[in-house]
Every structure is written in C-alpha cells, then in structure tokens.
Amino acid sequence: MKKRKKIPKFKNEKRERDFWSKKDSIDYIDWSKAKGNLDFPNLKPSTKTISLRLPESLLNSLKMIANKRDVPYQSFIKIILNEKVKKERNRTERR
C-alpha cells in the first residue's frame, strides 16, 4: 500500500486551487475508499431568465391548457419545449 502525502492547510481557496492544479490527488487521497453514487435530491439545474414575446392568443391558450392540467403555465411551457427539443434531437440524430 502506497503511503499518502499529508494534504496541507491552505490560507484561502485560491492557494488550494493553485495547489491542486499542479498536484495529482492520487498522491494524497486513497480513491479506492471513496463512496460513489451520491444523491443530491434538492439539486436543481441552473436556469436562465429570458424574455419571450408571444401572441396574446397563444399565451391565453397555453394558460388555459396548463390550468386544466393543474400546472403553472410557465412550467407547462418548459414541458412542451423540452418534449419538442428531445423529439427534434432524436430526429436529427437519425439522419
């Protein structure tokens, strides 16, 4: 078994970043003891706010359908966009 080096104490995050950018962690950490498959149930994908202009009639229709499904209309729009993007990706990948 390889003897591991001791991880130094760092004054700040920048120094720690600099250290790890030049060193191989295998010399300091026994990765065979690492636990995998961590679960982060509250982790949400990052989002970006956009402004989107839609015809009022389209927006009203989206709101009505979302209301019937008991879903907020913005969430409903995201669902529709996600489904359409997946469909288009699959279609273009088959070409």
mmCIF file as gemmi writes it, N, C-alpha and C atoms, coordinates in Angstrom:
data_model
loop_
_atom_site.group_PDB
_atom_site.id
_atom_site.type_symbol
_atom_site.label_atom_id
_atom_site.label_alt_id
_atom_site.label_comp_id
_atom_site.label_asym_id
_atom_site.label_entity_id
_atom_site.label_seq_id
_atom_site.pdbx_PDB_ins_code
_atom_site.Cartn_x
_atom_site.Cartn_y
_atom_site.Cartn_z
_atom_site.occupancy
_atom_site.B_iso_or_equiv
_atom_site.pdbx_formal_charge
_atom_site.auth_seq_id
_atom_site.auth_asym_id
_atom_site.pdbx_PDB_model_num
ATOM 1 N N . MET Axp A 1 ? 0.845 -1.193 0 1 0 ? 1 A 1
ATOM 2 C CA . MET Axp A 1 ? 0 0 0 1 0 ? 1 A 1
ATOM 3 C C . MET Axp A 1 ? 0.883 1.246 0 1 0 ? 1 A 1
ATOM 4 N N . LYS Axp A 2 ? 0.548 2.169 -0.87 1 0 ? 2 A 1
ATOM 5 C CA . LYS Axp A 2 ? 1.324 3.387 -1.027 1 0 ? 2 A 1
ATOM 6 C C . LYS Axp A 2 ? 1.03 4.349 0.116 1 0 ? 2 A 1
ATOM 7 N N . LYS Axp A 3 ? 2.085 4.922 0.686 1 0 ? 3 A 1
ATOM 8 C CA . LYS Axp A 3 ? 1.901 5.912 1.747 1 0 ? 3 A 1
ATOM 9 C C . LYS Axp A 3 ? 1.48 7.238 1.116 1 0 ? 3 A 1
ATOM 10 N N . ARG Axp A 4 ? 0.429 7.808 1.636 1 0 ? 4 A 1
ATOM 11 C CA . ARG Axp A 4 ? -0.128 9.057 1.102 1 0 ? 4 A 1
ATOM 12 C C . ARG Axp A 4 ? 0.545 10.257 1.755 1 0 ? 4 A 1
ATOM 13 N N . LYS Axp A 5 ? 0.666 11.317 0.978 1 0 ? 5 A 1
ATOM 14 C CA . LYS Axp A 5 ? 1.189 12.572 1.498 1 0 ? 5 A 1
ATOM 15 C C . LYS Axp A 5 ? 0.083 13.281 2.261 1 0 ? 5 A 1
ATOM 16 N N . LYS Axp A 6 ? 0.47 14.1 3.23 1 0 ? 6 A 1
ATOM 17 C CA . LYS Axp A 6 ? -0.493 14.859 4.012 1 0 ? 6 A 1
ATOM 18 C C . LYS Axp A 6 ? -0.94 16.087 3.215 1 0 ? 6 A 1
ATOM 19 N N . ILE Axp A 7 ? -2.248 16.317 3.188 1 0 ? 7 A 1
ATOM 20 C CA . ILE Axp A 7 ? -2.795 17.499 2.499 1 0 ? 7 A 1
ATOM 21 C C . ILE Axp A 7 ? -2.505 18.724 3.358 1 0 ? 7 A 1
ATOM 22 N N . PRO Axp A 8 ? -1.842 19.725 2.774 1 0 ? 8 A 1
ATOM 23 C CA . PRO Axp A 8 ? -1.511 20.914 3.576 1 0 ? 8 A 1
ATOM 24 C C . PRO Axp A 8 ? -2.747 21.754 3.893 1 0 ? 8 A 1
ATOM 25 N N . LYS Axp A 9 ? -2.613 22.613 4.873 1 0 ? 9 A 1
ATOM 26 C CA . LYS Axp A 9 ? -3.664 23.59 5.196 1 0 ? 9 A 1
ATOM 27 C C . LYS Axp A 9 ? -3.469 24.78 4.266 1 0 ? 9 A 1
ATOM 28 N N . PHE Axp A 10 ? -4.567 25.321 3.772 1 0 ? 10 A 1
ATOM 29 C CA . PHE Axp A 10 ? -4.489 26.417 2.82 1 0 ? 10 A 1
ATOM 30 C C . PHE Axp A 10 ? -5.026 27.694 3.448 1 0 ? 10 A 1
ATOM 31 N N . LYS Axp A 11 ? -4.386 28.805 3.134 1 0 ? 11 A 1
ATOM 32 C CA . LYS Axp A 11 ? -4.823 30.103 3.67 1 0 ? 11 A 1
ATOM 33 C C . LYS Axp A 11 ? -6.11 30.582 3.019 1 0 ? 11 A 1
ATOM 34 N N . ASN Axp A 12 ? -6.295 30.179 1.751 1 0 ? 12 A 1
ATOM 35 C CA . ASN Axp A 12 ? -7.507 30.598 1.048 1 0 ? 12 A 1
ATOM 36 C C . ASN Axp A 12 ? -7.778 29.64 -0.115 1 0 ? 12 A 1
ATOM 37 N N . GLU Axp A 13 ? -8.918 29.814 -0.73 1 0 ? 13 A 1
ATOM 38 C CA . GLU Axp A 13 ? -9.352 28.93 -1.808 1 0 ? 13 A 1
ATOM 39 C C . GLU Axp A 13 ? -8.447 29.037 -3.037 1 0 ? 13 A 1
ATOM 40 N N . LYS Axp A 14 ? -7.944 30.22 -3.311 1 0 ? 14 A 1
ATOM 41 C CA . LYS Axp A 14 ? -7.06 30.407 -4.47 1 0 ? 14 A 1
ATOM 42 C C . LYS Axp A 14 ? -5.798 29.554 -4.324 1 0 ? 14 A 1
ATOM 43 N N . ARG Axp A 15 ? -5.202 29.578 -3.139 1 0 ? 15 A 1
ATOM 44 C CA . ARG Axp A 15 ? -3.993 28.772 -2.922 1 0 ? 15 A 1
ATOM 45 C C . ARG Axp A 15 ? -4.293 27.282 -3.027 1 0 ? 15 A 1
ATOM 46 N N . GLU Axp A 16 ? -5.448 26.885 -2.547 1 0 ? 16 A 1
ATOM 47 C CA . GLU Axp A 16 ? -5.831 25.48 -2.669 1 0 ? 16 A 1
ATOM 48 C C . GLU Axp A 16 ? -6.023 25.105 -4.14 1 0 ? 16 A 1
ATOM 49 N N . ARG Axp A 17 ? -6.676 25.969 -4.892 1 0 ? 17 A 1
ATOM 50 C CA . ARG Axp A 17 ? -6.875 25.74 -6.323 1 0 ? 17 A 1
ATOM 51 C C . ARG Axp A 17 ? -5.533 25.629 -7.048 1 0 ? 17 A 1
ATOM 52 N N . ASP Axp A 18 ? -4.615 26.542 -6.729 1 0 ? 18 A 1
ATOM 53 C CA . ASP Axp A 18 ? -3.277 26.504 -7.338 1 0 ? 18 A 1
ATOM 54 C C . ASP Axp A 18 ? -2.557 25.206 -7.005 1 0 ? 18 A 1
ATOM 55 N N . PHE Axp A 19 ? -2.665 24.794 -5.756 1 0 ? 19 A 1
ATOM 56 C CA . PHE Axp A 19 ? -2.012 23.548 -5.319 1 0 ? 19 A 1
ATOM 57 C C . PHE Axp A 19 ? -2.526 22.357 -6.12 1 0 ? 19 A 1
ATOM 58 N N . TRP Axp A 20 ? -3.857 22.197 -6.175 1 0 ? 20 A 1
ATOM 59 C CA . TRP Axp A 20 ? -4.434 21.025 -6.844 1 0 ? 20 A 1
ATOM 60 C C . TRP Axp A 20 ? -4.268 21.085 -8.364 1 0 ? 20 A 1
ATOM 61 N N . SER Axp A 21 ? -4.057 22.275 -8.909 1 0 ? 21 A 1
ATOM 62 C CA . SER Axp A 21 ? -3.839 22.362 -10.357 1 0 ? 21 A 1
ATOM 63 C C . SER Axp A 21 ? -2.461 21.818 -10.741 1 0 ? 21 A 1
ATOM 64 N N . LYS Axp A 22 ? -1.553 21.717 -9.76 1 0 ? 22 A 1
ATOM 65 C CA . LYS Axp A 22 ? -0.185 21.254 -10.036 1 0 ? 22 A 1
ATOM 66 C C . LYS Axp A 22 ? 0.098 19.866 -9.456 1 0 ? 22 A 1
ATOM 67 N N . LYS Axp A 23 ? -0.767 19.362 -8.616 1 0 ? 23 A 1
ATOM 68 C CA . LYS Axp A 23 ? -0.533 18.084 -7.931 1 0 ? 23 A 1
ATOM 69 C C . LYS Axp A 23 ? -1.54 17.035 -8.375 1 0 ? 23 A 1
ATOM 70 N N . ASP Axp A 24 ? -1.141 15.792 -8.269 1 0 ? 24 A 1
ATOM 71 C CA . ASP Axp A 24 ? -2.028 14.67 -8.564 1 0 ? 24 A 1
ATOM 72 C C . ASP Axp A 24 ? -2.659 14.211 -7.255 1 0 ? 24 A 1
ATOM 73 N N . SER Axp A 25 ? -3.966 14.205 -7.189 1 0 ? 25 A 1
ATOM 74 C CA . SER Axp A 25 ? -4.665 13.866 -5.949 1 0 ? 25 A 1
ATOM 75 C C . SER Axp A 25 ? -4.398 12.427 -5.499 1 0 ? 25 A 1
ATOM 76 N N . ILE Axp A 26 ? -3.99 11.561 -6.414 1 0 ? 26 A 1
ATOM 77 C CA . ILE Axp A 26 ? -3.734 10.158 -6.065 1 0 ? 26 A 1
ATOM 78 C C . ILE Axp A 26 ? -2.603 10.037 -5.044 1 0 ? 26 A 1
ATOM 79 N N . ASP Axp A 27 ? -1.713 11.036 -5.016 1 0 ? 27 A 1
ATOM 80 C CA . ASP Axp A 27 ? -0.622 11.034 -4.036 1 0 ? 27 A 1
ATOM 81 C C . ASP Axp A 27 ? -1.111 11.399 -2.64 1 0 ? 27 A 1
ATOM 82 N N . TYR Axp A 28 ? -2.321 11.958 -2.546 1 0 ? 28 A 1
ATOM 83 C CA . TYR Axp A 28 ? -2.836 12.467 -1.28 1 0 ? 28 A 1
ATOM 84 C C . TYR Axp A 28 ? -4.097 11.744 -0.796 1 0 ? 28 A 1
ATOM 85 N N . ILE Axp A 29 ? -4.847 11.166 -1.72 1 0 ? 29 A 1
ATOM 86 C CA . ILE Axp A 29 ? -6.149 10.578 -1.376 1 0 ? 29 A 1
ATOM 87 C C . ILE Axp A 29 ? -6.231 9.148 -1.872 1 0 ? 29 A 1
ATOM 88 N N . ASP Axp A 30 ? -6.731 8.261 -1.021 1 0 ? 30 A 1
ATOM 89 C CA . ASP Axp A 30 ? -6.954 6.87 -1.423 1 0 ? 30 A 1
ATOM 90 C C . ASP Axp A 30 ? -8.362 6.785 -2.028 1 0 ? 30 A 1
ATOM 91 N N . TRP Axp A 31 ? -8.434 6.895 -3.356 1 0 ? 31 A 1
ATOM 92 C CA . TRP Axp A 31 ? -9.72 6.934 -4.044 1 0 ? 31 A 1
ATOM 93 C C . TRP Axp A 31 ? -10.446 5.6 -3.997 1 0 ? 31 A 1
ATOM 94 N N . SER Axp A 32 ? -9.749 4.506 -3.639 1 0 ? 32 A 1
ATOM 95 C CA . SER Axp A 32 ? -10.427 3.204 -3.547 1 0 ? 32 A 1
ATOM 96 C C . SER Axp A 32 ? -11.426 3.19 -2.39 1 0 ? 32 A 1
ATOM 97 N N . LYS Axp A 33 ? -11.274 4.103 -1.457 1 0 ? 33 A 1
ATOM 98 C CA . LYS Axp A 33 ? -12.193 4.186 -0.31 1 0 ? 33 A 1
ATOM 99 C C . LYS Axp A 33 ? -13.307 5.21 -0.531 1 0 ? 33 A 1
ATOM 100 N N . ALA Axp A 34 ? -13.292 5.838 -1.683 1 0 ? 34 A 1
ATOM 101 C CA . ALA Axp A 34 ? -14.307 6.863 -1.968 1 0 ? 34 A 1
ATOM 102 C C . ALA Axp A 34 ? -15.662 6.207 -2.17 1 0 ? 34 A 1
ATOM 103 N N . LYS Axp A 35 ? -16.689 6.903 -1.758 1 0 ? 35 A 1
ATOM 104 C CA . LYS Axp A 35 ? -18.057 6.421 -1.937 1 0 ? 35 A 1
ATOM 105 C C . LYS Axp A 35 ? -18.631 7.077 -3.176 1 0 ? 35 A 1
ATOM 106 N N . GLY Axp A 36 ? -19.264 6.289 -4.022 1 0 ? 36 A 1
ATOM 107 C CA . GLY Axp A 36 ? -19.853 6.814 -5.25 1 0 ? 36 A 1
ATOM 108 C C . GLY Axp A 36 ? -21.351 6.944 -5.143 1 0 ? 36 A 1
ATOM 109 N N . ASN Axp A 37 ? -21.959 7.351 -6.224 1 0 ? 37 A 1
ATOM 110 C CA . ASN Axp A 37 ? -23.419 7.468 -6.341 1 0 ? 37 A 1
ATOM 111 C C . ASN Axp A 37 ? -24.035 8.311 -5.232 1 0 ? 37 A 1
ATOM 112 N N . LEU Axp A 38 ? -23.493 9.488 -5.028 1 0 ? 38 A 1
ATOM 113 C CA . LEU Axp A 38 ? -24.082 10.393 -4.052 1 0 ? 38 A 1
ATOM 114 C C . LEU Axp A 38 ? -25.405 10.91 -4.577 1 0 ? 38 A 1
ATOM 115 N N . ASP Axp A 39 ? -26.334 11.098 -3.685 1 0 ? 39 A 1
ATOM 116 C CA . ASP Axp A 39 ? -27.66 11.563 -4.067 1 0 ? 39 A 1
ATOM 117 C C . ASP Axp A 39 ? -27.832 13.002 -3.595 1 0 ? 39 A 1
ATOM 118 N N . PHE Axp A 40 ? -28.177 13.876 -4.519 1 0 ? 40 A 1
ATOM 119 C CA . PHE Axp A 40 ? -28.441 15.273 -4.204 1 0 ? 40 A 1
ATOM 120 C C . PHE Axp A 40 ? -29.883 15.578 -4.579 1 0 ? 40 A 1
ATOM 121 N N . PRO Axp A 41 ? -30.85 15.196 -3.741 1 0 ? 41 A 1
ATOM 122 C CA . PRO Axp A 41 ? -32.26 15.322 -4.111 1 0 ? 41 A 1
ATOM 123 C C . PRO Axp A 41 ? -32.746 16.752 -4.311 1 0 ? 41 A 1
ATOM 124 N N . ASN Axp A 42 ? -32.113 17.719 -3.661 1 0 ? 42 A 1
ATOM 125 C CA . ASN Axp A 42 ? -32.593 19.099 -3.766 1 0 ? 42 A 1
ATOM 126 C C . ASN Axp A 42 ? -31.827 19.917 -4.799 1 0 ? 42 A 1
ATOM 127 N N . LEU Axp A 43 ? -30.92 19.267 -5.524 1 0 ? 43 A 1
ATOM 128 C CA . LEU Axp A 43 ? -30.133 19.974 -6.525 1 0 ? 43 A 1
ATOM 129 C C . LEU Axp A 43 ? -30.982 20.198 -7.765 1 0 ? 43 A 1
ATOM 130 N N . LYS Axp A 44 ? -31.084 21.447 -8.171 1 0 ? 44 A 1
ATOM 131 C CA . LYS Axp A 44 ? -31.887 21.79 -9.341 1 0 ? 44 A 1
ATOM 132 C C . LYS Axp A 44 ? -30.963 22.293 -10.441 1 0 ? 44 A 1
ATOM 133 N N . PRO Axp A 45 ? -31.291 21.98 -11.694 1 0 ? 45 A 1
ATOM 134 C CA . PRO Axp A 45 ? -30.454 22.507 -12.77 1 0 ? 45 A 1
ATOM 135 C C . PRO Axp A 45 ? -30.507 24.028 -12.791 1 0 ? 45 A 1
ATOM 136 N N . SER Axp A 46 ? -29.406 24.64 -13.157 1 0 ? 46 A 1
ATOM 137 C CA . SER Axp A 46 ? -29.403 26.097 -13.213 1 0 ? 46 A 1
ATOM 138 C C . SER Axp A 46 ? -30.332 26.562 -14.336 1 0 ? 46 A 1
ATOM 139 N N . THR Axp A 47 ? -30.928 27.686 -14.12 1 0 ? 47 A 1
ATOM 140 C CA . THR Axp A 47 ? -31.86 28.23 -15.104 1 0 ? 47 A 1
ATOM 141 C C . THR Axp A 47 ? -31.431 29.634 -15.485 1 0 ? 47 A 1
ATOM 142 N N . LYS Axp A 48 ? -31.92 30.078 -16.601 1 0 ? 48 A 1
ATOM 143 C CA . LYS Axp A 48 ? -31.624 31.43 -17.077 1 0 ? 48 A 1
ATOM 144 C C . LYS Axp A 48 ? -32.956 32.095 -17.43 1 0 ? 48 A 1
ATOM 145 N N . THR Axp A 49 ? -33.126 33.283 -16.957 1 0 ? 49 A 1
ATOM 146 C CA . THR Axp A 49 ? -34.335 34.046 -17.244 1 0 ? 49 A 1
ATOM 147 C C . THR Axp A 49 ? -34.228 34.645 -18.638 1 0 ? 49 A 1
ATOM 148 N N . ILE Axp A 50 ? -35.296 34.484 -19.403 1 0 ? 50 A 1
ATOM 149 C CA . ILE Axp A 50 ? -35.351 35.08 -20.739 1 0 ? 50 A 1
ATOM 150 C C . ILE Axp A 50 ? -36.65 35.851 -20.884 1 0 ? 50 A 1
ATOM 151 N N . SER Axp A 51 ? -36.679 36.696 -21.868 1 0 ? 51 A 1
ATOM 152 C CA . SER Axp A 51 ? -37.895 37.417 -22.199 1 0 ? 51 A 1
ATOM 153 C C . SER Axp A 51 ? -38.365 36.876 -23.542 1 0 ? 51 A 1
ATOM 154 N N . LEU Axp A 52 ? -39.618 36.49 -23.602 1 0 ? 52 A 1
ATOM 155 C CA . LEU Axp A 52 ? -40.148 35.878 -24.812 1 0 ? 52 A 1
ATOM 156 C C . LEU Axp A 52 ? -41.476 36.55 -25.16 1 0 ? 52 A 1
ATOM 157 N N . ARG Axp A 53 ? -41.56 37.065 -26.346 1 0 ? 53 A 1
ATOM 158 C CA . ARG Axp A 53 ? -42.801 37.717 -26.782 1 0 ? 53 A 1
ATOM 159 C C . ARG Axp A 53 ? -43.649 36.689 -27.528 1 0 ? 53 A 1
ATOM 160 N N . LEU Axp A 54 ? -44.884 36.528 -27.055 1 0 ? 54 A 1
ATOM 161 C CA . LEU Axp A 54 ? -45.82 35.588 -27.675 1 0 ? 54 A 1
ATOM 162 C C . LEU Axp A 54 ? -47.105 36.327 -28.027 1 0 ? 54 A 1
ATOM 163 N N . PRO Axp A 55 ? -47.765 35.891 -29.065 1 0 ? 55 A 1
ATOM 164 C CA . PRO Axp A 55 ? -49.091 36.466 -29.336 1 0 ? 55 A 1
ATOM 165 C C . PRO Axp A 55 ? -50.006 36.199 -28.136 1 0 ? 55 A 1
ATOM 166 N N . GLU Axp A 56 ? -50.827 37.173 -27.802 1 0 ? 56 A 1
ATOM 167 C CA . GLU Axp A 56 ? -51.717 37.026 -26.638 1 0 ? 56 A 1
ATOM 168 C C . GLU Axp A 56 ? -52.592 35.796 -26.738 1 0 ? 56 A 1
ATOM 169 N N . SER Axp A 57 ? -53.085 35.507 -27.938 1 0 ? 57 A 1
ATOM 170 C CA . SER Axp A 57 ? -53.976 34.356 -28.107 1 0 ? 57 A 1
ATOM 171 C C . SER Axp A 57 ? -53.241 33.044 -27.785 1 0 ? 57 A 1
ATOM 172 N N . LEU Axp A 58 ? -51.959 32.964 -28.189 1 0 ? 58 A 1
ATOM 173 C CA . LEU Axp A 58 ? -51.17 31.77 -27.891 1 0 ? 58 A 1
ATOM 174 C C . LEU Axp A 58 ? -50.927 31.645 -26.386 1 0 ? 58 A 1
ATOM 175 N N . LEU Axp A 59 ? -50.576 32.744 -25.769 1 0 ? 59 A 1
ATOM 176 C CA . LEU Axp A 59 ? -50.349 32.738 -24.322 1 0 ? 59 A 1
ATOM 177 C C . LEU Axp A 59 ? -51.619 32.36 -23.569 1 0 ? 59 A 1
ATOM 178 N N . ASN Axp A 60 ? -52.749 32.898 -23.98 1 0 ? 60 A 1
ATOM 179 C CA . ASN Axp A 60 ? -54.023 32.561 -23.336 1 0 ? 60 A 1
ATOM 180 C C . ASN Axp A 60 ? -54.347 31.082 -23.491 1 0 ? 60 A 1
ATOM 181 N N . SER Axp A 61 ? -54.091 30.542 -24.666 1 0 ? 61 A 1
ATOM 182 C CA . SER Axp A 61 ? -54.324 29.107 -24.895 1 0 ? 61 A 1
ATOM 183 C C . SER Axp A 61 ? -53.425 28.261 -24 1 0 ? 61 A 1
ATOM 184 N N . LEU Axp A 62 ? -52.163 28.649 -23.904 1 0 ? 62 A 1
ATOM 185 C CA . LEU Axp A 62 ? -51.219 27.922 -23.044 1 0 ? 62 A 1
ATOM 186 C C . LEU Axp A 62 ? -51.683 27.96 -21.587 1 0 ? 62 A 1
ATOM 187 N N . LYS Axp A 63 ? -52.126 29.124 -21.151 1 0 ? 63 A 1
ATOM 188 C CA . LYS Axp A 63 ? -52.599 29.272 -19.77 1 0 ? 63 A 1
ATOM 189 C C . LYS Axp A 63 ? -53.828 28.409 -19.515 1 0 ? 63 A 1
ATOM 190 N N . MET Axp A 64 ? -54.748 28.355 -20.469 1 0 ? 64 A 1
ATOM 191 C CA . MET Axp A 64 ? -55.961 27.546 -20.298 1 0 ? 64 A 1
ATOM 192 C C . MET Axp A 64 ? -55.62 26.059 -20.2 1 0 ? 64 A 1
ATOM 193 N N . ILE Axp A 65 ? -54.758 25.588 -21.093 1 0 ? 65 A 1
ATOM 194 C CA . ILE Axp A 65 ? -54.377 24.17 -21.072 1 0 ? 65 A 1
ATOM 195 C C . ILE Axp A 65 ? -53.631 23.842 -19.779 1 0 ? 65 A 1
ATOM 196 N N . ALA Axp A 66 ? -52.704 24.718 -19.391 1 0 ? 66 A 1
ATOM 197 C CA . ALA Axp A 66 ? -51.95 24.5 -18.157 1 0 ? 66 A 1
ATOM 198 C C . ALA Axp A 66 ? -52.89 24.454 -16.956 1 0 ? 66 A 1
ATOM 199 N N . ASN Axp A 67 ? -53.884 25.346 -16.941 1 0 ? 67 A 1
ATOM 200 C CA . ASN Axp A 67 ? -54.847 25.38 -15.846 1 0 ? 67 A 1
ATOM 201 C C . ASN Axp A 67 ? -55.64 24.074 -15.78 1 0 ? 67 A 1
ATOM 202 N N . LYS Axp A 68 ? -56.046 23.543 -16.924 1 0 ? 68 A 1
ATOM 203 C CA . LYS Axp A 68 ? -56.781 22.269 -16.949 1 0 ? 68 A 1
ATOM 204 C C . LYS Axp A 68 ? -55.925 21.126 -16.424 1 0 ? 68 A 1
ATOM 205 N N . ARG Axp A 69 ? -54.615 21.22 -16.645 1 0 ? 69 A 1
ATOM 206 C CA . ARG Axp A 69 ? -53.687 20.179 -16.172 1 0 ? 69 A 1
ATOM 207 C C . ARG Axp A 69 ? -53.188 20.464 -14.756 1 0 ? 69 A 1
ATOM 208 N N . ASP Axp A 70 ? -53.643 21.571 -14.185 1 0 ? 70 A 1
ATOM 209 C CA . ASP Axp A 70 ? -53.251 21.984 -12.837 1 0 ? 70 A 1
ATOM 210 C C . ASP Axp A 70 ? -51.734 22.156 -12.727 1 0 ? 70 A 1
ATOM 211 N N . VAL Axp A 71 ? -51.172 22.835 -13.727 1 0 ? 71 A 1
ATOM 212 C CA . VAL Axp A 71 ? -49.729 23.097 -13.796 1 0 ? 71 A 1
ATOM 213 C C . VAL Axp A 71 ? -49.551 24.589 -14.035 1 0 ? 71 A 1
ATOM 214 N N . PRO Axp A 72 ? -48.577 25.223 -13.381 1 0 ? 72 A 1
ATOM 215 C CA . PRO Axp A 72 ? -48.317 26.628 -13.699 1 0 ? 72 A 1
ATOM 216 C C . PRO Axp A 72 ? -47.971 26.782 -15.186 1 0 ? 72 A 1
ATOM 217 N N . TYR Axp A 73 ? -48.455 27.837 -15.8 1 0 ? 73 A 1
ATOM 218 C CA . TYR Axp A 73 ? -48.3 27.946 -17.253 1 0 ? 73 A 1
ATOM 219 C C . TYR Axp A 73 ? -46.84 28.029 -17.682 1 0 ? 73 A 1
ATOM 220 N N . GLN Axp A 74 ? -45.965 28.649 -16.877 1 0 ? 74 A 1
ATOM 221 C CA . GLN Axp A 74 ? -44.554 28.707 -17.256 1 0 ? 74 A 1
ATOM 222 C C . GLN Axp A 74 ? -43.917 27.318 -17.202 1 0 ? 74 A 1
ATOM 223 N N . SER Axp A 75 ? -44.308 26.529 -16.226 1 0 ? 75 A 1
ATOM 224 C CA . SER Axp A 75 ? -43.815 25.144 -16.158 1 0 ? 75 A 1
ATOM 225 C C . SER Axp A 75 ? -44.329 24.35 -17.346 1 0 ? 75 A 1
ATOM 226 N N . PHE Axp A 76 ? -45.576 24.589 -17.711 1 0 ? 76 A 1
ATOM 227 C CA . PHE Axp A 76 ? -46.161 23.91 -18.868 1 0 ? 76 A 1
ATOM 228 C C . PHE Axp A 76 ? -45.401 24.25 -20.154 1 0 ? 76 A 1
ATOM 229 N N . ILE Axp A 77 ? -45.035 25.514 -20.311 1 0 ? 77 A 1
ATOM 230 C CA . ILE Axp A 77 ? -44.257 25.929 -21.484 1 0 ? 77 A 1
ATOM 231 C C . ILE Axp A 77 ? -42.917 25.191 -21.501 1 0 ? 77 A 1
ATOM 232 N N . LYS Axp A 78 ? -42.268 25.082 -20.34 1 0 ? 78 A 1
ATOM 233 C CA . LYS Axp A 78 ? -40.982 24.366 -20.269 1 0 ? 78 A 1
ATOM 234 C C . LYS Axp A 78 ? -41.149 22.901 -20.63 1 0 ? 78 A 1
ATOM 235 N N . ILE Axp A 79 ? -42.244 22.293 -20.191 1 0 ? 79 A 1
ATOM 236 C CA . ILE Axp A 79 ? -42.509 20.883 -20.515 1 0 ? 79 A 1
ATOM 237 C C . ILE Axp A 79 ? -42.651 20.704 -22.019 1 0 ? 79 A 1
ATOM 238 N N . ILE Axp A 80 ? -43.448 21.563 -22.635 1 0 ? 80 A 1
ATOM 239 C CA . ILE Axp A 80 ? -43.663 21.483 -24.086 1 0 ? 80 A 1
ATOM 240 C C . ILE Axp A 80 ? -42.353 21.681 -24.84 1 0 ? 80 A 1
ATOM 241 N N . LEU Axp A 81 ? -41.586 22.698 -24.456 1 0 ? 81 A 1
ATOM 242 C CA . LEU Axp A 81 ? -40.309 22.959 -25.12 1 0 ? 81 A 1
ATOM 243 C C . LEU Axp A 81 ? -39.356 21.777 -24.965 1 0 ? 81 A 1
ATOM 244 N N . ASN Axp A 82 ? -39.297 21.22 -23.775 1 0 ? 82 A 1
ATOM 245 C CA . ASN Axp A 82 ? -38.411 20.087 -23.527 1 0 ? 82 A 1
ATOM 246 C C . ASN Axp A 82 ? -38.789 18.885 -24.397 1 0 ? 82 A 1
ATOM 247 N N . GLU Axp A 83 ? -40.083 18.591 -24.472 1 0 ? 83 A 1
ATOM 248 C CA . GLU Axp A 83 ? -40.549 17.472 -25.299 1 0 ? 83 A 1
ATOM 249 C C . GLU Axp A 83 ? -40.206 17.696 -26.771 1 0 ? 83 A 1
ATOM 250 N N . LYS Axp A 84 ? -40.426 18.903 -27.249 1 0 ? 84 A 1
ATOM 251 C CA . LYS Axp A 84 ? -40.157 19.217 -28.651 1 0 ? 84 A 1
ATOM 252 C C . LYS Axp A 84 ? -38.658 19.143 -28.963 1 0 ? 84 A 1
ATOM 253 N N . VAL Axp A 85 ? -37.826 19.645 -28.06 1 0 ? 85 A 1
ATOM 254 C CA . VAL Axp A 85 ? -36.376 19.607 -28.264 1 0 ? 85 A 1
ATOM 255 C C . VAL Axp A 85 ? -35.892 18.151 -28.307 1 0 ? 85 A 1
ATOM 256 N N . LYS Axp A 86 ? -36.38 17.314 -27.404 1 0 ? 86 A 1
ATOM 257 C CA . LYS Axp A 86 ? -36 15.89 -27.417 1 0 ? 86 A 1
ATOM 258 C C . LYS Axp A 86 ? -36.391 15.231 -28.737 1 0 ? 86 A 1
ATOM 259 N N . LYS Axp A 87 ? -37.603 15.53 -29.185 1 0 ? 87 A 1
ATOM 260 C CA . LYS Axp A 87 ? -38.093 14.969 -30.443 1 0 ? 87 A 1
ATOM 261 C C . LYS Axp A 87 ? -37.221 15.403 -31.616 1 0 ? 87 A 1
ATOM 262 N N . GLU Axp A 88 ? -36.884 16.677 -31.668 1 0 ? 88 A 1
ATOM 263 C CA . GLU Axp A 88 ? -36.046 17.206 -32.751 1 0 ? 88 A 1
ATOM 264 C C . GLU Axp A 88 ? -34.64 16.619 -32.703 1 0 ? 88 A 1
ATOM 265 N N . ARG Axp A 89 ? -34.081 16.484 -31.503 1 0 ? 89 A 1
ATOM 266 C CA . ARG Axp A 89 ? -32.745 15.893 -31.37 1 0 ? 89 A 1
ATOM 267 C C . ARG Axp A 89 ? -32.736 14.462 -31.896 1 0 ? 89 A 1
ATOM 268 N N . ASN Axp A 90 ? -33.732 13.697 -31.508 1 0 ? 90 A 1
ATOM 269 C CA . ASN Axp A 90 ? -33.829 12.31 -31.972 1 0 ? 90 A 1
ATOM 270 C C . ASN Axp A 90 ? -33.943 12.25 -33.485 1 0 ? 90 A 1
ATOM 271 N N . ARG Axp A 91 ? -34.73 13.16 -34.033 1 0 ? 91 A 1
ATOM 272 C CA . ARG Axp A 91 ? -34.929 13.19 -35.484 1 0 ? 91 A 1
ATOM 273 C C . ARG Axp A 91 ? -33.626 13.527 -36.223 1 0 ? 91 A 1
ATOM 274 N N . THR Axp A 92 ? -32.913 14.508 -35.714 1 0 ? 92 A 1
ATOM 275 C CA . THR Axp A 92 ? -31.66 14.919 -36.385 1 0 ? 92 A 1
ATOM 276 C C . THR Axp A 92 ? -30.536 13.913 -36.169 1 0 ? 92 A 1
ATOM 277 N N . GLU Axp A 93 ? -30.559 13.186 -35.064 1 0 ? 93 A 1
ATOM 278 C CA . GLU Axp A 93 ? -29.524 12.172 -34.81 1 0 ? 93 A 1
ATOM 279 C C . GLU Axp A 93 ? -29.676 10.956 -35.706 1 0 ? 93 A 1
ATOM 280 N N . ARG Axp A 94 ? -30.886 10.697 -36.15 1 0 ? 94 A 1
ATOM 281 C CA . ARG Axp A 94 ? -31.127 9.537 -37.026 1 0 ? 94 A 1
ATOM 282 C C . ARG Axp A 94 ? -30.654 9.768 -38.457 1 0 ? 94 A 1
ATOM 283 N N . ARG Axp A 95 ? -30.419 11.011 -38.803 1 0 ? 95 A 1
ATOM 284 C CA . ARG Axp A 95 ? -30.012 11.345 -40.18 1 0 ? 95 A 1
ATOM 285 C C . ARG Axp A 95 ? -28.578 10.947 -40.443 1 0 ? 95 A 1
